[in-house]
Amino acid sequence: MAGIAALAAAYILSQFYRSFLAVLTPALTAELGATKAELSAASGTWFAVFALAQFAVGISLDRYGPRRTAAVLLAGCGGGGAILFALATAPWMVIAAMALIGLGCAPVLMASVFIFAKSYSSARLAILTSWLVGFGTLGNVVGAAPLAAAAEAFGWREVMMGLAAITIAVALAIYTLVRDPETSAEETAANTGLAGYLELFKLRLLWPLLPLIALNYAAAAGIRGLWAGPYLADVYGAEALLIGQVTLFMALAMVAGSFVYGPMDQIFGTRKWVAVTGNTLSLAALSWLAFFPITSIAQTTVLFVLVGICGGSYGLLMAHGRAFVPAHLTGRGVTLLNFFSIGGAGLMQFATGAVVTVSTVEGEPVAAYRNLFIFYAGMLAVSLLIYLFARDARPTESRPAVRPLRQE
């Protein structure tokens, strides 16, 4: 339990680092001259590096175990990136720092999921993963109003330097406390490196799941971590503390969403239709924002909260996909799914940056954000439609180890 607690603390940091830029937007713009496109690139870089690292992380988890994989990357890259961020004097340094931090955070959640998948039944994977994500999403909370208050009181550079020290300390705790699960000789012999990913891509049962895995979290992550700040500032004239309050409500909603989704598959006996229902509600909220992009701070906050809650289906979808992954590919299986989740969110950061830039009309800030919400809603709708063709994986069913390789 001590090892899982250390990994949970690291995941709080991971969630913080992927979402804190929205609150620091005014300071980074004023002090470093960072543009919206550069901040979008910085946020997208975190997600892109995090996603691309999943392939190496998966191999490392299967070969070296979660303890060394998580501790080394979090200390060297996560802590080092936070130090670089604190010392930044130009936007490109912020982008480079976010790249390093993304690499450092890449193995944290997957190390935990790897341990869960090896040590617990498949039926419990959704609730364990969802609740860990829910707990870790407290990092979103810290990255909202508390960060805004700390940055105002002490300065954002000092806060980032303190976070670097905390990150390194948590990495040392992981190295000391985490115990790697046992791996059978058969699984060790089957460790085929990158070839294992080719085997996974042959699993047609995974194909309809991947678009929704890639996009179910993208709107919540993008709005909370990047666009809430500029949107509230440009459309409503909100200042940093008000932005922090609104994003705090959304962050709390994201925490609640993970906890709510956790037991739903066992309550209703289905993973597919729980995911369909939740993401349809998220689509409805995004569509409302698209059609009515300027109403009131209160109504916008309520819609952001709904997107935050309904965008928490990550753990459920991970369990859905994991049900079709052979045991000897556990590490690569969960990291492949995570690659699509984080990679989709990262690509959407870059894509939405382009959407907002192209759609910006001088004197009419609402135009850009209307198109932003239309884009989010459209992409989620397409992925949800594809997901309807997926085969359900009920939590009461035993996990098929090899059978999907021979199906279809």
C-alpha positions in Angstrom: 0.0 0.0 0.0 2.9 2.4 0.7 4.1 2.0 -2.8 0.7 2.7 -4.3 0.4 5.7 -2.1 3.7 7.0 -3.5 2.5 6.4 -7.0 -0.8 8.1 -6.2 1.2 11.2 -5.0 3.2 11.1 -8.2 -0.1 11.0 -10.2 -1.4 14.0 -8.4 1.8 15.8 -9.7 1.1 14.4 -13.2 -2.4 15.8 -13.2 -1.2 19.1 -11.9 1.5 19.5 -14.5 -0.9 18.8 -17.4 -3.4 21.5 -16.3 -1.6 24.3 -14.5 -0.8 26.5 -17.5 -4.4 27.9 -17.7 -3.9 29.7 -14.3 -0.4 31.0 -15.2 -1.6 32.3 -18.6 -1.7 36.0 -17.5 1.8 35.9 -15.8 3.5 34.0 -18.7 1.9 36.4 -21.2 2.9 39.5 -19.3 6.4 38.4 -18.3 7.6 36.2 -21.1 5.4 37.6 -23.9 4.0 34.1 -24.6 1.2 34.1 -27.2 -1.9 31.8 -27.1 -0.4 29.7 -29.9 2.9 29.3 -27.9 1.0 28.3 -24.7 -1.1 25.9 -26.8 2.1 24.4 -28.1 3.6 24.1 -24.6 0.5 22.3 -23.4 0.3 20.1 -26.5 4.0 19.3 -26.2 3.5 17.9 -22.7 0.8 15.6 -24.1 2.7 14.7 -27.2 5.9 13.7 -25.4 3.9 11.9 -22.7 2.1 9.9 -25.4 5.1 9.0 -27.5 7.0 7.9 -24.4 4.3 5.3 -23.7 5.9 2.8 -26.2 9.2 2.8 -24.3 7.4 2.9 -21.0 5.4 -0.2 -21.9 8.5 -2.2 -22.8 10.3 -1.0 -19.6 7.3 -2.0 -17.4 7.3 -5.5 -18.8 11.1 -5.8 -18.7 12.3 -3.7 -15.7 9.1 -3.3 -13.6 7.3 -0.2 -12.4 9.6 0.8 -9.6 12.7 1.7 -11.6 10.7 2.9 -14.6 8.6 5.4 -12.7 11.2 6.6 -10.2 14.0 7.4 -12.7 11.9 9.2 -15.2 10.0 11.2 -12.6 13.1 12.4 -10.8 15.3 13.1 -13.8 12.8 14.5 -16.3 9.9 15.6 -14.1 12.0 17.4 -11.5 14.5 18.7 -14.1 11.7 20.1 -16.3 10.1 21.9 -13.3 13.5 23.6 -12.6 13.8 24.6 -16.2 10.3 26.1 -16.1 11.1 28.1 -13.0 14.2 29.5 -14.8 12.4 30.2 -18.1 13.1 33.6 -19.7 11.4 32.9 -23.1 8.4 30.9 -24.4 10.6 28.3 -26.0 12.0 27.4 -22.6 8.5 26.9 -21.3 7.8 24.5 -24.2 11.1 22.6 -23.5 10.3 22.4 -19.8 6.8 21.0 -20.6 8.4 18.4 -22.8 10.7 17.2 -20.0 7.9 17.2 -17.5 5.7 15.2 -19.9 8.4 12.6 -20.2 8.9 12.5 -16.4 5.1 11.9 -15.8 4.7 9.4 -18.6 5.2 6.2 -16.5 3.4 7.2 -13.3 -0.2 6.1 -13.9 0.8 3.1 -16.1 3.1 1.8 -13.3 0.0 1.7 -11.0 -2.3 0.2 -13.7 0.4 -2.4 -14.4 0.4 -3.4 -10.7 -3.4 -3.5 -10.6 -3.6 -5.6 -13.7 -1.0 -8.1 -12.4 -2.3 -8.3 -8.8 -6.1 -8.0 -9.0 -8.9 -9.5 -11.0 -10.0 -8.0 -14.3 -13.4 -7.2 -12.8 -11.8 -4.8 -10.3 -9.6 -3.0 -12.8 -12.1 -0.3 -13.7 -12.9 0.7 -10.2 -9.2 0.6 -9.0 -8.1 2.7 -12.0 -11.0 5.1 -11.9 -10.6 5.8 -8.2 -6.8 6.2 -8.5 -7.5 8.7 -11.4 -10.1 10.4 -9.2 -7.6 10.7 -6.3 -4.8 11.8 -8.6 -7.1 14.4 -10.3 -6.8 16.4 -7.0 -3.7 17.7 -8.8 -6.2 19.5 -11.1 -7.6 21.1 -7.9 -4.2 22.2 -6.7 -3.5 23.6 -10.1 -6.6 25.9 -10.0 -7.4 28.4 -7.2 -4.6 27.2 -4.8 -2.0 27.7 -7.5 -3.3 31.1 -8.4 -3.2 32.2 -4.8 0.3 30.7 -4.3 1.6 32.4 -7.5 0.2 35.7 -6.4 1.7 35.4 -2.9 5.1 34.0 -3.7 5.6 34.4 -7.4 5.2 31.7 -10.1 9.0 31.0 -10.3 9.3 30.3 -6.6 6.2 28.0 -6.7 7.7 26.0 -9.6 11.0 25.6 -7.9 9.2 24.2 -4.8 7.3 21.8 -7.0 10.6 20.6 -8.5 11.8 19.7 -5.0 8.5 17.9 -4.2 8.7 16.0 -7.5 12.2 14.7 -6.8 11.2 13.7 -3.3 8.1 11.7 -4.5 10.4 9.9 -7.1 12.7 8.8 -4.2 9.7 7.6 -2.3 8.6 5.5 -5.3 12.1 3.9 -5.6 12.1 3.1 -1.9 8.5 1.9 -1.4 7.2 0.3 -4.6 7.5 -3.4 -5.0 7.4 -4.9 -8.5 4.8 -7.7 -9.0 6.0 -11.1 -9.9 6.4 -12.0 -13.5 6.2 -15.6 -14.7 9.0 -17.2 -16.8 6.5 -17.6 -19.7 5.7 -13.8 -19.7 9.4 -12.9 -19.5 10.2 -15.2 -22.4 7.4 -13.6 -24.4 8.8 -10.1 -24.0 9.3 -9.2 -27.6 9.9 -5.5 -27.3 8.3 -3.3 -30.0 7.0 -6.4 -31.8 4.5 -6.8 -29.0 2.8 -3.6 -30.1 2.4 -5.1 -33.6 0.6 -8.0 -32.0 -1.7 -5.6 -30.2 -2.6 -3.7 -33.3 -3.8 -7.0 -34.8 -6.5 -7.2 -32.1 -9.5 -6.0 -34.1 -11.6 -5.9 -31.0 -9.6 -2.9 -29.9 -10.1 -0.9 -33.1 -13.6 0.6 -32.4 -12.5 1.6 -28.8 -9.4 3.6 -29.8 -11.1 6.8 -31.2 -13.2 7.3 -28.0 -10.2 6.4 -25.8 -8.3 9.1 -27.7 -11.0 11.8 -27.4 -13.3 11.2 -24.4 -10.8 13.1 -22.1 -9.6 15.7 -24.7 -12.3 18.3 -24.1 -12.1 18.2 -20.3 -8.3 18.3 -20.4 -8.1 21.0 -23.1 -10.7 23.3 -21.5 -9.5 22.8 -17.9 -5.8 22.9 -18.7 -5.6 25.5 -21.5 -8.7 27.2 -22.9 -10.7 28.0 -19.7 -8.3 30.9 -18.9 -8.2 32.6 -22.3 -12.0 32.0 -22.8 -13.0 33.5 -19.5 -10.6 36.4 -19.8 -11.5 37.3 -23.4 -15.2 36.8 -23.3 -16.1 37.7 -19.7 -13.1 39.9 -18.7 -12.2 37.5 -15.9 -9.0 38.0 -13.9 -6.7 35.3 -12.5 -8.5 34.6 -9.2 -11.9 34.3 -10.9 -10.4 32.0 -13.5 -8.9 30.0 -10.7 -12.3 29.6 -9.0 -14.1 28.5 -12.2 -11.3 26.0 -13.0 -11.4 24.8 -9.4 -15.1 23.8 -9.8 -14.2 22.0 -13.1 -11.2 20.3 -11.4 -13.4 19.0 -8.6 -15.9 17.8 -11.2 -13.2 15.8 -12.9 -12.3 14.2 -9.6 -16.0 13.4 -8.9 -16.4 12.0 -12.5 -13.6 9.4 -12.0 -15.1 8.2 -8.7 -18.6 8.1 -10.2 -17.6 6.1 -13.3 -15.5 3.6 -11.1 -18.3 1.2 -9.9 -20.8 1.8 -12.7 -19.7 -1.1 -14.9 -20.4 -3.5 -12.0 -23.6 -1.8 -11.0 -25.1 -2.0 -14.5 -23.2 -5.0 -15.8 -21.8 -3.2 -18.8 -18.8 -1.1 -19.7 -19.8 -0.1 -23.2 -23.2 1.5 -22.4 -22.0 3.3 -19.3 -19.3 4.9 -21.5 -21.9 5.7 -24.2 -24.2 7.4 -21.8 -21.6 9.5 -20.1 -19.9 10.7 -23.3 -23.3 11.5 -24.8 -23.9 13.9 -21.9 -20.5 15.4 -22.4 -21.4 15.9 -26.1 -24.6 17.7 -25.1 -22.7 20.1 -22.9 -20.2 20.9 -25.5 -22.9 21.4 -28.1 -24.7 23.9 -25.8 -21.4 25.8 -25.4 -21.0 25.8 -29.2 -24.5 27.2 -29.8 -24.4 29.6 -26.8 -20.8 30.5 -26.2 -21.6 33.7 -24.2 -24.2 33.5 -21.5 -23.0 34.0 -17.9 -20.1 32.9 -15.7 -22.5 30.8 -13.7 -24.0 28.9 -16.7 -20.6 28.4 -18.2 -19.3 27.0 -14.9 -22.1 24.5 -14.8 -21.4 23.4 -18.3 -17.7 23.1 -17.6 -18.6 21.0 -14.5 -20.7 18.7 -16.7 -17.9 18.2 -19.2 -15.5 17.5 -16.3 -17.7 14.9 -14.7 -18.6 13.1 -18.0 -15.1 13.3 -19.3 -13.9 10.9 -16.5 -14.5 7.6 -18.3 -10.8 7.0 -18.7 -10.6 4.1 -16.2 -13.7 2.5 -17.6 -12.4 2.6 -21.1 -9.0 1.3 -20.0 -10.7 -1.7 -18.4 -12.8 -2.2 -21.5 -9.6 -2.4 -23.7 -7.6 -4.3 -21.1 -10.2 -7.1 -21.3 -8.9 -7.9 -24.8 -5.1 -7.8 -24.1 -3.1 -11.0 -23.6 -1.4 -11.4 -20.2 2.2 -11.3 -21.5 1.5 -7.9 -23.1 0.1 -6.3 -20.0 2.6 -3.4 -19.9 2.5 -2.7 -23.5 -1.3 -3.1 -23.6 -2.1 -0.5 -21.0 0.5 1.9 -22.4 -0.8 1.5 -25.9 -4.3 2.5 -24.7 -2.8 5.3 -22.7 -0.9 6.5 -25.8 -4.2 7.0 -27.6 -5.8 8.7 -24.5 -3.0 11.1 -23.9 -2.0 11.4 -27.6 -5.5 12.3 -28.6 -5.6 15.0 -25.9 -2.2 16.3 -27.0 -3.1 16.4 -30.7 -6.3 18.2 -29.8 -4.3 20.8 -27.9 -2.4 21.6 -31.1 -5.5 21.4 -33.3 -7.6 23.6 -31.0 -4.7 26.1 -31.0 -5.0 26.3 -34.8 -8.8 26.5 -34.7 -8.7 29.4 -32.3 -6.0 31.2 -34.2 -7.7 30.9 -37.6 -11.1 31.8 -36.1 -10.0 34.9 -34.2 -11.9 38.0 -35.3 -10.6 41.3 -34.0 -13.2 42.9 -31.7 -15.3 39.7 -31.5 -13.5 37.2 -29.2 -16.6 35.0 -29.0 -16.2 33.8 -32.6 -13.0 31.8 -31.9 -14.4 30.1 -28.9 -17.7 29.2 -30.7 -15.6 27.3 -33.3 -13.5 25.8 -30.5 -16.5 24.2 -28.9 -18.0 23.1 -32.3 -14.7 21.4 -33.0 -14.7 19.6 -29.6 -18.3 18.5 -30.0 -17.8 17.3 -33.6 -14.7 15.2 -32.8 -16.4 13.6 -29.8 -19.5 12.8 -31.8 -17.5 10.9 -34.5 -15.6 8.9 -32.0 -18.7 8.0 -30.1 -20.4 6.8 -33.3 -17.4 4.5 -34.0 -17.5 3.2 -30.4 -21.1 2.0 -30.9 -19.6 -0.8 -33.0 -17.4 -2.0 -30.2 -18.0 -5.4 -28.4 -18.9 -5.0 -24.8 -16.6 -6.4 -22.1 -18.8 -7.0 -19.0 -16.9 -7.0 -15.7 -18.3 -10.4 -14.8 -16.7 -12.0 -17.9 -13.3 -13.6 -17.6 -10.6 -11.8 -19.6 -9.8 -13.5 -22.9 -6.1 -14.0 -23.0 -5.4 -15.1 -26.6 -8.8 -15.6 -28.2 -9.1 -12.1 -29.8 -6.1 -12.8 -31.9 -8.1 -15.5 -33.8 -11.4 -13.6 -34.0 -12.8 -11.7 -37.0 
